[in-house]
């Protein structure tokens, strides 16, 4: 009875965990920052290295591949050791990847940057696998949901900060020479501009890498809940077999794969889309890129606001039904993005972010329904692996842009959004099946 009185939002077994909570919650903002400071870099790298859109799309390929590769190793590591050690490993890899941008800049080559991104996101995979259950342990089980929601609220803060830094401290400070002019420069002029732009581009990563090292030291020195990985001793093969036999989970991994692809495409190629629209309206390329990023920030603000609005709707609408509605509206907005060739298309593309706001956690929650407590850790790792969609789909869309396919007079940039349209169709399919399975047939 004494423990029940003492336990609270940040108290467990009489021990106060407010400071550990603050330190771990900082990680939620940090991986949001990493994702959205990187999104505009596809366009930036394409200009700096005089590459095609497809070659520039190797940035999200390397970035999201780290999530895929490290998800299961991270889950198994945490299961064997502890959440705290998982967080420290994640922060260490994140810092190393970010700081590698400096030697990558010295080489003047594109590949070392891809390696840095990959190492960085191996760390993010460790962090995302560790931090959510760790936050859960920092107080009573009765307040766990409130604690998790509070921590997750800081992820959009990092997202917005990353997007703002990309616009204000990278895009706005790069050399204003446009892509067509850069293609005509001689080697000496090109190298001078490239060196200048790389100096600008690496700064956010180097600074955040230094900050992460400080945070790592603070977490290492801070007393944390001594909780192990809470995993099952069941053989991995048996766990995977059981998970594959759960329709919600099996189809949920597929839906999450397509959703992440749609999210990355909409937030990455809004720069290309907006630049095409605004240049056609008479704006120079650099100004068009900055204005497009401003639209992207508006989209992220909508994403953040509608996460709370859609969470409220979940009180009255079944998760599967709400997911279907959001996917259908998002698909209609994508159709507008394809069919409009002026600023109305940008408005539609911004609206898509409002529809995406609750998709990841809703798919995540539906997919884990019925997997069993003993299988949750491995099931969660499988859903994190589905982030690979962010590596697979952007190059497909970039290839359509580079091929300059025009359909019914629509420019290739518009036509390329057929790829995220297909992704939203898959998400709507999953939401409908989950709703019918759970609400109509009352199955798991």
N, C-alpha and C positions, 0 to 999 in steps of 0.2 A: 504493500500500500504506500509505503514511503516513496518508492521509486515512481509510482504513478503521479504523486503530487509534484515530484521534482522534475520529471521529464516534461519537455515542452518543445517549442519550435527548434531551439538550438541547444537543448540540454538532454543528455542521456546518461542514466546511472549517476546522476549528480554532477556530471562533468559538463562544463560549458564549452560549446563548439562554435561560437559565433565567429571567432577569428579564423578557424579552419574553413568555415562555410564561406566567408568572404574571399579567402585565398582560392578555394576551388571554384567558386562562382566566377572569379576573374577568368578562368579558363574558358568558360562558355562564351564570354565576349571575345576572347583571343582567337578561337577558331572561327567565329563569325567574321572577325576582322580579316583573317587570312583568306577566307573565301571571297570576300568582296573587294579587297584591294587587288586581287588577282584577276577578277572577271574582265576589267577593261584592258588587261595587258595583252590580250590576243591582238587587238588593233595596234597597240603600242609596239609590240615585238615585230609585227608585220611591217610597220613603217621603219623601225630602227634597222632591221636586217634586210630590207627590201624583199620581203617574202610574200607569197600568196596567202590568201585567207586560210587555205587548207593547211599550209605549213605553220601559220600562227596558231591554228587550232590544236597543235601539239601541246600547247600550254595546259588546257583543261585535261587532255589525255594523260599527261604526266601527273597533273595535280590529283585527279580522282583515282588514278591507278594505285596510288599509295594507300588509299582507303581500302581498296579491294584486296591488295596483297597482305596487309597487316591486320585485318579484322580478326580472323581466326587465331593467328599467333598471339594477338593481344588478349583475346578472351581466355585462351589456355594459360597464358602467363599470369594473368590476374587470378585465375582459378587456383593456380599452384602457389602463388606468393601473396600479394596483397594489393588493394586498390591504391594505396599511397605509392608503392613502388611503380605501379602502372602509370600513375600520374607523372612521377619523376622521369620515367623513361620517355613518356610522351612529350613532356616539356623539353627534355634533352634533345630529342630528334627534331622537334620543331625549331629550337634555337640553332642547331647545327645547320639545318636546311636553310634557314633565313640568313645566317652569317656567311654561308657559302656563296651568296650573291656577290660578295666582294671579290673573291678570286675568280668567279665566273666572269665578272666584268673585265678583269685583267686579261683574260684569254681573248676577249672580243668575239667569242663564238656562242652560238645559240644552244648547243647541246648541254654545256655545263649548267645553264639555267634550268633546263628540264630536269637534270639530275637533282638540283637543289630543291625544285618543287616536289619531286618524288619523295625525297628524304623528309621534307617538311610535313607532307601529308601522311607519311607513315607515323609521324608523331601525333598528328591530329586524330588518326584512327585509334591510337592508344588512349588519347584523351577522351574521345567520345565514348569509348568502351568502358572507361574507368569512372568518369566524373558523375554520370547520372546515378549509378548505384551507390557511389560514395556519398553523394549529397543525401541520399535516402537514409544512410546510417547515422547522420549527424543530429539526431533527435529522436523523439518518440515515433513509433509507427503511425500513431493517430494523426500526426502533423506532417507526415512524409509528402503527401500530395501538395500541400501548401508550400513546403520547402522546395520541392522540385519545380513547381510553377514559378516561384520567385527566382530561382537560379536561371531557369530557361528564359525569363524575361530579359536577361542581360545579353542573350545572344543577338537579338536584333540591334542592340546598342552597338555591338562590335561590327555588325553588318553595315550599319549606317556610317560608322566611323571609317571603315575600310573604303567604302564607296566615296566618301568625301575626300579622304586623303588621296585616293587615286585621281580624282578630278582636280583638286586644288594644288597638290604638291607634285604630281607627275604630269598629267596631261597639259595643265596650264603652263608648265615650266619647260616642256620639251621644245626643241627647235621648231619654229612655225613652218618650215619648208614642207610642202605637201608631198604626197607619195609620187605623183607624176614627175615633179621636179627632181626628187631624190633619185628616181630611176635614171635621170639624164646626167647626174653628177659624175665627175671623174673620181677615181679611187681615192685620191688624197682628200678632196672636199668631202666625200662620203664618209671617210674614216673620222674626220674631225667632228662632223655632226653626230655620228654614231657614238663616239666617245663621250660627247656632251650629254646625249640623251640617256646613255647607260648610267652615267654618274647620277642623273636625276632619278632614274627608275629604281636603282638599288637602295636608295636612302630609306624608304619606309621599312624595307625588309631588315636592313642592318640595325636600325633603331629598335624595331620590335624584337629582334634576336637578342639584343643586349638587355631589353626589359625582361624577356622571358628567363634569362639566366638569373636575374635578381629574384624573380618570382620563384624559380626552382629552388634557390637557396633558402628563401623564406619558408617554403613548404617543407623542405628537408629538416629545418630546425624547429618547426612547429609541431607540438603534440597533436596527433590526429587519432581518430577512432581506430582501435586495433581490431579491424574486421578483415577476415580473409575473403577470398573471392566468392564465397557462398555458392560453390558449384557442385554438381553431382559427380560422383565417382563412376558413373555409368560410362562404358566404352563409347568413344565418339561415334563409331560406326552405328551403334544401336540408337544413339540419340538422333543422328541424321535420318535414319530409316523411319523413326517415329515422326519426325518433323515433316518428311515428305508425304506422309500419309494424312496430314492435317490440311484439308483444302484451303482454309483461310490463310495458313502460313505459306503453303506452296505457291498459291496465286498472288499472295501479298508480296513475296520477294520479286516476282515478275512485275507487278504494278509499281513497286518502289523503284525498280530499275528504269522503267519508262518515265516515271514522274521526275526522278532526278535528272534524267536526260532533258526533259522539257524545261525544267527550272534553269539548268545551266545554259541551254540554248537561248531562252528568252532574256536572260540577264547578260549573256555574252554578246549576242548579235544585235542587241538594241543599239549598240554603238554603230555598227555597220549600217543598220536600217536607218537610223536617224541621220547619219552622215549623208547617206544617199538622198534622203528627202530634203535636207536643208541645203545641201550643195546645189541641188536642182532648183532651189528657190533663190539662189544667188549668193549664198553664204560661202566664205572660204572654208577649207577643209578643217583647219584647226578649231575655228570657232564652232563649226558644226559638230565636231567630236565633243567639245566641252558642253555644248547645249544638250547633246544626246545623253551625256553622263548626268546632267541635271535632271533630265527626264527619268533616268535610271534611279536616281536618288528618290524622286517622287514615287516611283514604283515600289521601292523598298519601304518607304514610309507607309504606303497603302498596305503592303505585305504585313508590316508590324501592327497597324491599327486593326486590320481585318482578322488577325489572329485572335484578338480579344473578342471581336464581334462574333466571329464564327464559333468560338468557344462558348459564348452565351447561347447561341442557337442550338448547341448540342444538348441543352436542357430539354429541348422540345422536339428535336429532329434526330432520328437514329443516325449513328455515324456513317453507315453505308449509304443511306439516302442523301445525307448532306454531301458526302464525297461525290456522289453521282451528279448532284445539282451543280456543285462547284466545277466539276470537270466539263459538264455540258456548257455552262456559261463561259468557262475558259476557252473551250473549243470554238464557240461563237465569236469570242473576242479575237482569237487567232485568225478566223476567217476574215474578219474585218481588217486585220493586219495584212493579210494577203491581198485583199481586193482593193483597199484604198492605197493610192500612190502619193498621198499628201500627208499633212500633219495629222489628219484623222486616223491614219494607220498607227501613228505613234500613240495617240490616245488609247486606241484598242490594245496596243502592246503593253502600255502601262496598266490598264485594267486587268490584264492577265495575272499580274502579281497579287491582286486582291483575291483572285480565285485560288491561287496556289497557297495562300497563307496557312491553311490548316491541313493540307494534303499529306505532308510527311508524317506528322504525329498521328493523324487519323489512320493512314495506312498501317503505320507501325503498331498502333493499338489493336486494330482489327486483326492484323496478322498474328499477334501474340495470343489472341483469344483461343484457349483450348490447347495450348502446347504443353501445359503442365509446368509446375514450379521447377522441377529438376532439369528441364530443357530450356529454360528462359535464357540462360547465359549464351549458349550456343545459338539459339534462335536469334537473339539480338545481334550476334556477330554476323549471322547470315544476312540480316537486314542492312547492316552497315556495309557488307560486301556489295549489296545491290547499288551502292553509290557509284559503282563502275559505269552505270548508265551515263554519268557525266563525262566519261572518257570516250564512250562508243558513239554517241549521237552527234556531238558538235562537229567532228570531222565530216560526217555525212552532210550536214547542213552547209558547212564551209565549202565542200566540193561542189555543191549545187551553185553556190555564189560564184566560185571561180570558173565553172563551166559556162556561166552567163546564159543559162537557159531562160528563155522568155516564153511564157505561155499566155496566149490570148492578150498579148501586148503588155503583160505584167513583167516588171523587171525581175532579174534572177534573185535579188535580195528578198523580194516579196514571195516569190515561188518557193524559196528555201524553207519558209515557215510551214510547209506541208509536213515536215518531219515532226515538229512539236505537236501539230494537229493530230497526227497518228498516235503520239504518246498520250495525249489527253483522252483519245478514244479508248485506249487500253485502261486508263485509270477509271473512266466512267463504267466500263465493263466490269471491272473488279468491284467498284462500289455497289453496282446493281446486284451482282451475284452475292456479295456479302450481306446486303439487305435482305434479299430473298431467303438466303440460307438461315439467317439468324432471326429475322422478324416474322417471316411468313411460315417457314418450315420448322423454326425453333431448333435448328441444328447448331452444333458447335462451330 
